[in-house]
Amino acid sequence: MHTRNRHAARYDFPQLIAHSPDLAPFVTRNTYNDESIDFADPAAVKALNKALLKQFYGVANWDIPAGYLCPPIPGRADYIHYAADLLATRNGEEVPRGKSVHVLDVGVGANCVYPIIGTREYNWRFVGSDIDPVAIRAAKHMVAANPVLAGRIDFRLQNHAQDIFEGIVKPREEFDLTVCNPPFHASAEEAAASNQRKTRNLGHAHSLEPSPNFGGKNTELWYEGGEEAFVRHMVEQSAPLAARVLWFTSLISKKETLPSAYHFLKQANAVDVKTIDMSQGQKVSRLVAWTFQDETQQQQWRERRWKQQKAS
């Protein structure tokens, strides 16, 4: 995990329970005599997330509607920290912090985890977009219930499922970074089969890490054409925003998607493309980042937007 990731060590269940007593009924000893939870139990995973977000990020009131994606906090934190390093490359290797940094989370979901971590770790401002009005309402309600997030996260509903940035990014609006955890299944049937398979595996294994995609609504888990199609559309639709977004990024779950992603980025004339490997336990994923701005333009961006960052 990233060196700044607060979750690099094993879960300290006594500390987590001290912050969130509701976790206690789910903690038992596994066959290795380690304290753990049943990661195939959605209620247990949800209770763990609540405890982690409360202890490490000061978010006392976190919840999601039944059936919505309950992501693993350590992996989401890794993404944010590696994305922060990306911004630091044109800032003297110092991560830009404060409200001058504006980030778009494409597909924020009801859980709102990327904005929570980015806001609490770096004091960034976020816009979260989603095509699901229930997810948007739930995320808005959760943010309103936590004063530590006040004024840092806005939400925008995407009314057109095939659009990623159009209708979300306002005229003349700029973003330093976009983040995205795209749906990677190609159909509802494929998503259901994968979820069932993971649940069976968890029932027979004694993993200390949560299933990375336990639960989730259709819009969170699948997209026609799968991850490859989503990334292609994202790349194509990012090009018109070349001058108004510094770095676009996306999680790539399937390594088989990478060659296609590189092809799409070459076609779109991306100036710089980076692939960052991330690993949590036995799971390996990739963060692909691209920009349409050359080194001079990136430095000008920094001077214009982050020069006063320490005062923010």
N, C-alpha and C positions, 0 to 999 in steps of 0.2 A: 504493500500500500504506500501511498504518498507519505513523505516524511511529516507533513503537517496534518495528516489525517488523525483525528482524535480517537479513532476506533481500531488502530493497528493491533492493540493487545486483545486478548480474549475478553469476552463480556464479563464484567465484574457484577455478578447478579446481586450480591448483598448491597452494593452501592446503588444499583439501579432500583432495587426494591425500596431502599431508603428514600429515594426521590419519588418513586411511584409505587405505593403499596399494592395497587391493583395488579401488579405483575406477579406477586408472590404465589397465588394459587397455580400458576402455570409452570413454575420452576420445580424440576425434579432432578434426581440423579440418573444419568444414563448408564449404559453398560460399562463405560470407562470410569464410572464413579465421579464424573464431572457434572457440575450443575449446568443444566441446559433447559430448553423448552422443546415441545413438539412442534417442529417447523412445518408440519403438515396441518396444523390446527390454525385456521385464520385468526381466531380470537387470541391465541397465544402470540402470533406474529404481530398483531395489532397492538397488544399490550406492551410488547418489547419495543416497538417503534415509539409508542407514547413515552416510555421511560427514557429512551435514548434522547429523544428530542427535548424532553424536560431537563434531564441532567446536563447535557452538553450544549444546548442552544437556548435554554431558558424559555422554551415554548411549553407553557403549562396546559394549554387547551388545544390538543390536536386530535382530530377525528376524521374519518372518511365514511361515506355511506356504505352500506353493506354491498359486497361484491366488487368494490372498486379496488384498483391496484394498490397493494401495500408493499412498497419497494424496500429493499435492504438499504438502510441508512449508510453503512460503510462504503458501499459502491457508489452511491450518489455523492458522498463527500469527496471521494477520489476524483470524480469527474470535475467538480467545482475547483478543486485545488490544482489539477493539471491545467484546466482552462485559465486559472489565475496566472500560472507560470507562463502561459502563452502570451498574455497581455504584458507580462514583465519583460519579455524579450526586447521590447522597444521602449523600456522605461528603466534602463540601467539595472536590469535584473531585479528591480523592486516591484512587487505587486501593487498596482494602483488601487487605492482604497477610497471609499467615500462615495457620496451621492453623485459625484461627477461621472462615475462608471455606470452605464446604462445597459442592462442585459435583457434579452428577450428569451423566454422559455417557451419553445414551440411544443404544445401539448402538455401544458402544466399539470393537468389532471386534478383530481380532487385532493390528492395528497400534498401538492405544493412543496415538495421536498427540496428541489433545486433552489427556488427562491428563499426558502427558510435558511438553508445552509449558507448561500451566498450573501444574504443580508446579515446574518449573525457573525459570519467569519470575516467579511470584508466591508460590510456596511454599504454594499452596492444597492442600486435601485433596480427593480425588476418590473417587467411586464410579462404576465403569463397569458398565453392564448390557448384556446381549446375549442373544438367543435361541439362539445357536450355541454349544454346549459346546466345540467345537474352538477357536473364537476365544477363549473365556474361558480355556481351559487355556493357549493360546499366550501370551496377554497376561500371565497370572499368571507363567508361566515367564520371560518377558522381564523383568518387573519384579523378580523374585527374583534375576536375574542382574546387576542394576544397583544397587549400594548407594545411589546418589544418589536413587533412587526409593523406598527402603525406608520403610515405614510411612505412605506418603502416598496410596496407591491401593488400594482394595478392589474386588473384582469380585463381581457377583451375576448368576446365570443366571435369565433370564425363561422360565418353563416354559409360559406361555400366550401364543401368538403375537399375539393380539388385545389383550393388555394391555400398556400402556406404563409406567405407574407402579405399578399394583396388583401386589403381590408383590415389588416392588423397594424402595419407600419404606417403611421400618419405622414402626410406630406411634409417634407423637410425634416422629419424626425430622424435621429441618428442613434445607432446602437454600437457599443464597443464590442459586443459579443452576443452571439446567439447560442443557445444550448438546446439539445433535443434528444429524447430517448424514443426513437421511432417505433411504431408497431412493426414487428418483424415476421409475423405469420401472414400467409397469403389468403387465408379464409377462416371463417368462424370454426369450421370443422377441424382444421389444422391446429388452431389455437386450443380448442377443447381437448383434442387428443394429446397435445403437448402437456397441458395442465394435468390431465389424468395420469400421464406417464410420470411426471415429476412427483405427484402426490404418492403414487405407488412406490417410487424410489425412496422418498422420504420415510415412508412407512416401514421400510426394511433397512434403512441406513441410519447411521447415528452421526449425521453431519452437525458440525458446530456452526455452520453458516446457513442463513435462511435461503429458501428457494427464491431466486431473483425475480420471478414473475408470478408469484402466487396470487391468485385472484385476477381481477381485471375485467373491465367491460370490453365489448367488441372494438370500440374506437381506440382503446388503449393497446389491444393485443394484435389486431390484424388490419391489413390494408390490402386492397386488391392489387396483386402483383408482389406483395410482400415487402420486405425491407428494401430490396433492390429498387423496386418501383418508387417507393417513397423517397429514397435518397436521390434518385434521378430527378424527380419532380422538385425536390428541395434545391438541388444544384442548379437546375434550369431557372428556377424562380429567384435564386439568389443573385444572378448576374445583373439584373436591372438595379439592384441595390448596392452595386459595387462601391460607389462613392459614399454611401451612408451607413455601411456596416464594416467595421474593421475586420473581425474574424467571425466566420460562420463555423459552427462545430456540430457534429452529430455522433452519437454512440453508434458503433457498428457491432452488432452482436454476432453475426456470422462472418467468419473469415472469408467465406466464398463470395461475399458481397464486395470485398475490397477491390479486386481487379475492375469490376464494373464501375465502382465509385471513382477510381482513378481515371477511367476512360471518360466518364461524364464530366469530370473536372477539367480534363484536357480539352474537351470539346467546348467547355464554357470559358476557356482561356483564363483559368485561375492562375494567378501569379506565383503563389506559394502554397504548397500542400504539405501538411504534416500528419503523421500517424503516430499516436501515442498508445503504447500497450499498457493496459491496466489489468491487475490481477487481484482477486480477493479469494483466498483459499485456492480451490481447484478451478475456479471459474476465471477465464481470461476473456476480456473484451477489449475493444479498441475505440479510441477517440480519434476521429478524422476531422481535421481543421483545414480551412482554406480561406484565402484572402485574395482580393483582386487588386490590392494596393501594393506598390513596390516599396522598397526600404525608405525612400525619400518621402513618399506619401504617408507611410506609417509614422515616421518621425514628426511630420507636420501635424498629423492627427494627435499625437501625444502632446505636442506643444500647445495646440489649440484647446484640447479637452482636459488634459490632466495636469497642466502646469501648476494649477492652484490646488491640487488634490490634497496636500497636507493641511490646507486651511479648511477643508470641508469636513 
